[in-house]
Amino acid sequence: MNGRRGTPADEAVPQRAPRHLPVLLPQVIAALAPEAGQTFIDGTFGAGGYTRGLLESADGVRVLAFDRDPTAVAAGQALVAQSAGRLKLVNGRFSELDQVADSLGWAPVDGVVLDVGVSSMQLDQPERGFSFQADGPLDMRMGADGPTAADVINTADETLIADVLYHLGEERSSRAIARRIVAQRLQQPFTRTAELADLVARVLGREKIAGKHAATRTFQALRIYVNDELGELADALSAAERVLKPGGRLVIVSFHSLEDGLVKRFLRDRSSEQQQGSRHLPPTAASGPPPSFRLIESRPVSPTDAETAANPRARSARLRWAVRTDAPAWAVQAANELAIPRL
């Protein structure tokens, strides 16, 4: 949800409030602490909110920005032109940010910011299929490649669909929903967001649960699965570890418990000495790799009441950050070590 989209200037039309607000922007910039001439990576460009904030923060700041969505990259070209060479915008995955930065000669960098999850622009475009608020094709892809959400629910077996909904959406009724999906697709394949949202509401017996649409968890789970969001996030964290200078800062804004839990585990592990040996024996000196990060705050930063009132989508945002030490980057952790669901 990184970014801000306004209205073209028109003297005859009053200016409307921007629709897309960069979440926790002052806190993100404060955590990155940019100084003149430094280089940063924005792994999730969106509408350019964090990138713009960095470019305006100090003289000569450079930003290498990434986005999987080609429409976001196209829309960001105006900011690229305004930056006079200080912004490089890449259509690609943030899991590859260290490789791209190195190939372009921008590595190492002074800071990396990741705003995880779906962007406001994607949610607000029915044709992208991320939301049930307006009917659209059941797509959900952040990029332009790979299987769509419709492909998944029309072809995957019932067990896999149920596991996706349970592990990635924390949907307690995952088995019942998966069973009904498989039964209905035999009559007619799913192609539209409204079809899936209506089915979930019928299975759960109501359209709203705790103030949210009954299909919220199902749509979240499918989106995460289609885009491999947790795997991409784990790889991006390791890539940031490799590309940051000693003293460089890693800042992550996440929006639900699965993302935040993964970030929390990564930073906790990387900021502590690893102990080896039996728990039944007296403590011994740390024999694992030295910490590659110094954790500044153990608790996440949350939006203020004023920001949540102005931007309701910010209410679940959590910011965590840490400072890179001069220790070598650790080996990439396996999925089970970071508790990423295996599907």
N, C-alpha and C positions, 0 to 999 in steps of 0.2 A: 504494500500500500504506500510505497514510496512515491511521492510526486504531488504536483499541484497543477491543475488545469484551469485556466481562466477563460475569459471571454475577450474576443478581439476588441481593441479600442474603437469606440464609436461615440462621437460627441453627442449624437442625438439619442443614444440609448444609455440609461444609467448602468453603471458597472454592477454585475452580479457577483456575489461571493464565490470564490473558487470552489469547485466541486471536489477536487482531489487535494488533500492536505497531507504533507509529509509528517508521519507520526513521530512524536518525540524528537523533532528536529533540533531544538536548542540543546537537549540532553545528548543527542548523538554528536553534535559539533563539539560540545564541551568535552565529551569523552575522547574524541579524536585529537583535540587540542592542536589544530593545524597552525603551522608557522610558515612564514614566507619561504617560497621556493620548494616546499615539500611535495611529495607525490603520494597519491591515495588511489585505492581501488574501491569503486562502488559496484558491488557484485549484482545489484538488482536496481537498474536504472529507473524503471517505471516511467513516471513523467518527469524525472530529473530533480526531485525535491532535495535529496541529500547532495547530489552532484552540484547543483546550483549553490547550495549552502556552503559547500567546500570551496568552490571557485570564488565566492564572494568573501570568504573568511580572512584571507591574507594574500598579499601580493605574490604573484608568481606560482600559486598553488596549481598543480596539475592533477587531473583525474583520468584514470582509465576505468571506464564504465562498461558493464555487461548487461545484456538482457536477452533471454531466450526468444522473446516475442519480436518478430521482425517489424510489426506495426509500431511498437514502442521505439525501436531504433530509427525507423523512418520519421516518426514524430519528433525525435530528439535532434534531428539534423540542424534545426534552427539554433539550438543551444550550442551545438558544435561550431557553427559558423560564428556565433558571438564570442566564443572563447578564445579566438585568435591563436589556435594551436595548443591551448592548454587542456583540451578535452579530446580524448580518443574514445569513441563509442563502438562497441563490438557486439555483433549479433552472435551470442554464444552462451554456453553454460558456465555458471560461476564455479563449478567443480574444476574447471580448467584454467582458472584465473592465473595461477602461477606459471603455467606453460606459456600462455599468451603474453603475460607481462615480460617473461624472459625473452621470448621471440621478438618482441617489439623494442627491447632494450630499456624497459621501464622498471625492471626489477634490480634490487629489492626496493620495497616501498615503506612509507612511514605509517600507513594505516590502511585497514580494510574494514568496510562496513557492509553488512548483509542484512537486508530487510526481507525476511523469509515469508513465503506463501504467495497467494494470489494477489494481484494488484487491484486497486479500485477501478481502473479502466476496464480490466478484464471482466470484473463482476458486473459492470454497468453496460456491457455490450451483449445483448441477448444472443447474437450470432456466434459468440464464443462458447456458449453452453455451460458456463460456470455456475449460473444462478437459476433458481426456480422462481424468482420474482417476476420474470417475463419469459414466455415460451420461446425456445430457440432450439437449434440442432444440438443433440447430446454429444458435445465434442470434448471440452475441458482441457485440451492440449495447450500448454503455454507456448510451445513452438509450433512448427508447421509439419512435424514429422511424427511417425509412430502411430500406434492404435489409438482410437478415440474411446471415450467412455462407452459409447454405444457398442463399439466392437467388443469391449470387455464383457458387458452384461448380456450381449447376444451370443457369445461364443464360449465364455469360460464355464467350467462346470460349477455345479451348485456349491460344492465345498469351498472352492476358491472364492467365489463371490461372498459367501458367508464369512470367510476368514478376513477378507479385505474390509468388509463392513465392521466386523468386530474389532480387529486390531488397529485399523487406521481411522475408524470413525467412532470407536467405543460405543457401538450400537448394540444394546443388549438383545434386541429382537432380530439380530442378523440372520439367524437360521430361517425364521419365518419369512422375512423379506426375500432372502435368496430363493426359497422354495417357490414363492409367488412369482418372482421374476422369471424363473425357469419355466413355470407353467404358462405364463402369459406370452412369453416369446415364441412358444410353439404355435400360438394363434397368429401373432403378428410381431415382428421384430421391433424393438424400441428404436426410435429415431429422434424423439423430442424430449426436452427437459420436463415439460408438463406431464408427459406420460409417466415418467419415472416418479416424479413428485406425487402425482395422484395415487399411484400404486402404493407408495410407502404410507401415505396418509390413510388409505383404506386398510392396510395391514395393521397399522397401529391404532386405528379406530378414531383418530382425531387429526385435525390439520395442524394444531399448535400444541407444543409441549414446552412447558416452562417459558412461554412467551416467544418461542422460536418455532419455525415451521418444522413439522415432523420429519421432513426429509433432510434437515440440516446435516445430520451426522452421516447419512448415506452419501450426500453430495461431497462432503469433505473427504470421506474415505476414497471415493472413486477418483477425485481430483489428485489426491496424494499418490494413489497407485499409478494412475495414467502417466504422471510426470516424475515418478520415482523421487518424490520430494525429499524423503528422509535420507535416501542414499546419496542424493545430490548434496544435501546439506552436510552430511558427514564428510564427503570428499572435499567440499568447499572449505570446511574448517581446517582440514589437513593441508589443503593448498595454501590457505592464508598463513598457517604456521610456517610453511616453507618459504613464502615470499616476503615475510615481514623482516625488517631490520631489527637488531637489538634495540629495545626501547620503542619499537613500533606498537601500534594499538589495534586490537581486534574488537569490533563492536558488532553485536548481533541483536536485531529486533525480531522477536517471534510473536506468534499470535495464538497458539494453542499449546496444550500440555505436552503433546508428543514432540513438537519442535523444541520447546523450552527445556524439556527433560533431556533431550539429546545434547543441547548446547551446555546445559548445566553439568552433565557427566563428562563431556569433553574437557571443559575448562577445569573442573575439579581434578580430573586425572592428570592433566598437563601441568597443573600448578602445584603438585605435591610429589615428594620423593616416593618412589615405589619401594615398598618393603618386600622382602622375600624371606621364606622360612616358615616354620610351623607356628601356628597361633598358640600352641601349648608350651613354647619355649620363651625364654626372656627375650625382649626386643633386641634387635641387632641394628647395626648401622644400615642406612639405605644403600641398596646395591643395584637398584634399577637406574634408568636414565635420569639425569638431573631435570628439574622442572624447566619446561620450555616457555611457560607463561607465569606471570605474577598476577594473581587474582586481586583486584582492588576492592571489590565489594562482593560478599557472599550472597547478598540478597539482590534480586533484580530491581531495576528502576521501573516504576509504573507511571502512566500518564496522570496528570493532575485532574482534579474535578473539572476545571475550566476547559482543559483540552477535550475531555470526554464529552462535555456538553456541546462543544463546538464541532466535534467530529466523533460521533458515536462508534464508528468503526475502530477507534483507537482504544476502546475500553479494555480489550483483552491483551493489549501489547505489553511485552516485557523486554527490557533492555539489559543485556549482560555484556561486560567488557573486561578485558585483561590486557596486560602489557607484556610484550615478547621479551624474554631474557636472551642472553647470548649463548645458551645451550643449543646443541644441534636439535633439529626437528626429530620427533619420535617416528618410529615405524607406524604406518597406517594401521589403525585398530580394526579388528574384525567386527562385523555387524553385531555379533552376540555380545562383544565387550561394551558396545554402546547401546545395547538393548534395542536394536532396530528389529521390528517384527520381520520374521522370515516368511515369505509368502510364495 
